């Protein structure tokens, strides 16, 4: 899920490369030994750290190159960062940092739902806002089975339609300064995500 949010769909759905990412991240974590800091000249598995980092870098660079070569840019995080003019090495550094934090720091710690909602309300608000801003792909791809009319537009049988979450999550009628990161928009008394029944579509909604 983390990889999908901060890279691209192509990498998140490539099982082989995902396994490689996991393997090399854990190998890097295991190489973080006190010996490497105190006695760096002593030969040890830590010497492989640079090589492992290079493999991770090249995996991500490959997908960045693919996104650059694509004829039509997507709304994936890599494309968004490229569109903002970020340099390749900065994008890769950002991705490596976020994946490392997610995999190493939270990957092994299951937090009960009640703890998220009752004991960490601010974290829950932040996650809610992250999902609103990042999960703006199209959903519900369908071929129409019968002629229909929607919003004054005639849709013929067999035509392909999709539903864009972006039109909800970035709708200024629901969200004030919709492109701004503002977790407070979900607090009681404001609750912008409840202005309409489908103003917010997150995981499991």
C-alpha positions in Angstrom: 0.0 0.0 0.0 2.8 2.4 0.9 4.7 1.6 -2.4 1.5 2.2 -4.4 0.9 5.6 -2.7 4.4 7.0 -3.2 5.6 5.4 -6.5 3.4 4.0 -9.3 0.9 1.3 -10.0 3.4 -0.6 -12.2 5.8 -1.2 -9.4 3.2 -1.9 -6.8 1.7 -4.7 -9.0 5.1 -6.2 -9.9 5.4 -9.1 -7.5 9.0 -9.9 -8.3 10.3 -6.3 -7.9 8.3 -5.9 -4.7 10.0 -9.0 -3.3 13.3 -7.5 -4.2 12.5 -4.3 -2.5 11.5 -6.1 0.7 14.6 -8.3 0.7 17.1 -5.5 0.2 15.4 -3.3 2.7 15.6 -6.0 5.4 19.2 -6.7 4.4 20.0 -3.0 4.9 18.3 -3.0 8.3 20.4 -6.0 9.4 23.6 -4.3 8.3 23.1 -1.5 10.7 25.5 -2.8 13.3 27.6 -0.9 15.9 30.7 -2.5 14.5 30.3 -0.7 11.3 30.3 2.7 13.1 33.1 2.0 15.6 35.4 -0.1 13.4 34.5 0.7 9.8 37.8 -0.7 8.4 37.0 -4.3 9.6 35.6 -6.4 6.7 32.0 -7.4 7.5 28.6 -7.9 5.8 28.2 -4.1 6.2 30.5 -3.6 3.2 27.6 -4.9 1.1 25.4 -1.9 2.1 26.5 0.2 -0.8 25.8 -2.5 -3.3 22.3 -3.2 -1.8 21.5 0.5 -1.8 22.5 0.7 -5.5 20.2 -2.2 -6.3 17.3 -0.4 -4.7 18.2 2.8 -6.5 18.3 1.1 -9.9 14.9 -0.6 -9.3 13.3 2.8 -8.6 15.2 4.5 -11.4 13.9 2.0 -13.9 10.3 2.9 -13.0 11.0 6.6 -13.1 12.4 6.2 -16.6 9.3 4.3 -17.6 7.0 7.0 -16.3 9.1 9.6 -18.2 8.8 7.7 -21.4 5.0 7.2 -21.1 3.0 9.1 -23.6 0.3 10.1 -21.1 1.2 11.1 -17.6 -0.7 9.5 -14.7 -1.7 10.7 -11.3 0.8 8.3 -9.7 3.2 9.9 -7.2 6.3 9.6 -9.4 4.5 11.5 -12.2 3.3 14.2 -9.8 6.8 14.7 -8.5 8.3 14.7 -12.0 5.6 17.2 -13.1 6.6 19.5 -10.3 10.2 19.5 -11.6 11.8 17.4 -8.9 15.2 15.9 -9.8 15.4 12.2 -10.2 17.8 11.6 -7.3 15.6 13.6 -5.0 12.5 11.6 -6.0 14.4 8.3 -5.4 15.7 9.6 -2.0 12.2 10.5 -0.9 10.8 7.1 -2.0 13.6 5.2 -0.2 13.1 7.1 3.0 9.3 6.7 3.1 9.4 2.9 2.3 12.1 2.4 4.8 10.1 4.1 7.5 7.0 2.2 6.6 8.6 -1.2 6.4 11.0 -1.1 9.3 9.2 1.1 11.8 5.5 0.0 11.4 5.6 -3.2 9.3 5.8 -5.5 12.3 3.5 -3.5 14.6 -0.2 -4.2 14.3 -2.2 -1.4 15.9 -5.8 -2.2 16.8 -8.5 -0.1 15.1 -9.8 1.2 18.5 -6.3 2.5 19.3 -6.2 4.6 16.0 -9.6 6.1 16.7 -9.6 6.6 20.4 -6.0 7.0 21.4 -4.5 8.7 18.3 -7.2 11.0 16.9 -4.6 13.4 15.3 -2.9 10.5 13.5 -6.3 9.3 12.2 -7.1 12.8 10.8 -3.7 13.0 9.1 -4.2 9.5 7.5 -7.7 10.6 6.4 -6.2 13.7 4.6 -3.4 11.7 3.0 -5.9 9.3 1.5 -8.0 12.2 0.2 -5.1 13.8 -1.5 -3.3 10.8 -2.9 -6.1 8.3 -3.7 -7.5 10.2 -6.7 -7.4 7.5 -9.4 -10.4 6.4 -11.5 -12.6 3.6 -10.2 -15.5 1.5 -11.4 -14.5 1.0 -15.0 -17.6 -0.2 -16.8 -19.0 -0.9 -20.2 -22.6 0.3 -20.4 -25.0 -2.6 -20.9 -28.0 -0.4 -22.0 -28.5 3.1 -23.4 -28.7 5.6 -20.5 -28.7 9.3 -19.7 -26.7 10.8 -16.8 -26.3 14.4 -16.0 -27.8 15.4 -19.3 -25.4 13.3 -21.3 -26.5 10.4 -23.4 -24.4 7.2 -23.0 -24.8 4.6 -25.6 -24.8 0.8 -25.0 -21.3 -0.6 -25.0 -19.5 2.7 -24.3 -16.8 2.7 -21.6 -17.2 4.9 -18.6 -15.1 5.4 -15.5 -15.6 7.2 -12.2 -13.0 9.8 -11.1 -12.5 10.2 -7.3 -10.5 13.4 -8.1 -13.8 15.1 -8.8 -14.9 14.4 -5.2 -11.7 14.7 -3.2 -10.7 18.0 -4.9 -14.2 19.5 -5.2 -14.1 23.0 -3.7 -17.8 22.7 -3.0 -16.9 20.1 -0.4 -13.3 20.9 0.6 -12.1 24.5 1.4 -8.7 25.0 -0.3 -9.0 21.5 -1.6 -5.4 21.2 -2.7 -4.1 22.2 0.7 -3.1 19.6 3.2 -5.4 20.3 6.2 -6.2 17.4 8.5 -8.4 19.7 10.7 -11.1 19.7 7.9 -12.4 16.4 9.5 -12.7 17.7 13.1 -16.2 17.9 14.7 -18.0 21.1 13.7 -16.2 21.2 10.3 -16.4 17.7 8.9 -16.1 18.6 5.3 -16.1 15.0 4.2 -19.7 14.7 5.4 -21.1 17.6 3.3 -22.3 14.9 0.8 -22.9 11.2 1.1 -20.1 10.4 -1.3 -17.8 13.4 -0.7 -15.1 11.1 0.6 -14.2 7.7 -0.8 -11.3 6.0 1.0 -10.4 2.4 1.6 -13.4 0.4 2.6 -15.8 3.3 2.1 
